[in-house]
Amino acid sequence: MSRHHSHLNTAKSILENYTGEIPFAVEIKQFFSGQKKYGSKDRRQIRHLCYCYFRAFRAYKPDWSIKDKIICGYFLCTPDETPFLETHKPEWNKLMQLPVLEKCEFLQLNAEHIFPYLNELEDAIDKISFSLAHLTQPDLFLRIRPNHQHSVQNKLDNAEIDYTMVDSNCIALKNTTKIEEVVKVNREVVIQDYASQRVGGMFDLVKAQFPAGINKPKVWDCCAASGGKTILAFDKLGQIEMTVSDIRESILRNLKKRLQQAQIVSFKSKEIDLSDPNALISIENFDLIIADVPCSGSGTWSRTPERLAYFEKSEIDQYSKLQKEITQNIQTKLKPGAFLLYITCSVYRQENSEIANNLVDNFGLKWVHSKVYSGAEFKSDTMYAALLQKPV
């Protein structure tokens, strides 16, 4: 049996045993940890076959075998001719450089079936481009922190690492690039998707509209998680009085370590369940609340394509209910004239504009700006942000 048949059979076995209960990255790591016979090239190819299978999962014809689906996914997601496809589908191998939409048409597959519930997406998202983007692995993005641009570029150049400057402070690299030993993560650069970096433009709007008398605005990153937005707020807004909170104490411990690495030492930390209004009674009022709320993560599924296969529409309702609870509770902690920056990495209206509209229609907040940060053209995630203001 050739290695190409072995790779296909192994991928089939892994996928048949996967239930979707844990991230696939964890599942396949556990598989390889118990199977020492596979070399690095074998592991890389088998992993690629599995992820290709997930990327086009919803578009496959129901009567195809799992091997047919793996090969089809590989054909759609791989840009060049390969020995693997020459072994299994030599007539397809010569078509590998076709644009992905033409590949879909060749296989008689509907590109709109790749991503679930397209009709629920925000109107600003181009449905076909967004769906097809899930056939490609996103890039790794770095945000260069203030005063480190030249040193970071010099370090990458000296290490002969290929990169692209997306803008003056954003670097795109291949997703597998190891940068931890080249640059100081969190101090010099932050590993942060380009869409998330672009949300930083909202901080520029806030800073421009802060009243002149506020020298050190009080900012609350209420769903701080790993702290990417916290560091971005410090870099964008300058001198601020920061409070970070999360429902998970373990997350806050990791966040404190990350902020120390970023040389941010002045902040308050609180463990809070934001869905409980009683938990906020003792919380002070703020000039800016950042609410990067729990969501379906649907704007990031090109990084975790197994979610395309296992996502259920009921999850949108569950997250929307939680988001309404959180936002209607935290908006009570806005000072007159203060700002609420609502953020998700979801693409569904019910989690995005409908939540922001609820705050405007039922709680009197005013629209300042909203935007869908589309990632299809940048090989990045897609995010939504709405900047709202409490009337004076």
Disulfide bonds with the S-S distance in Angstrom:
none
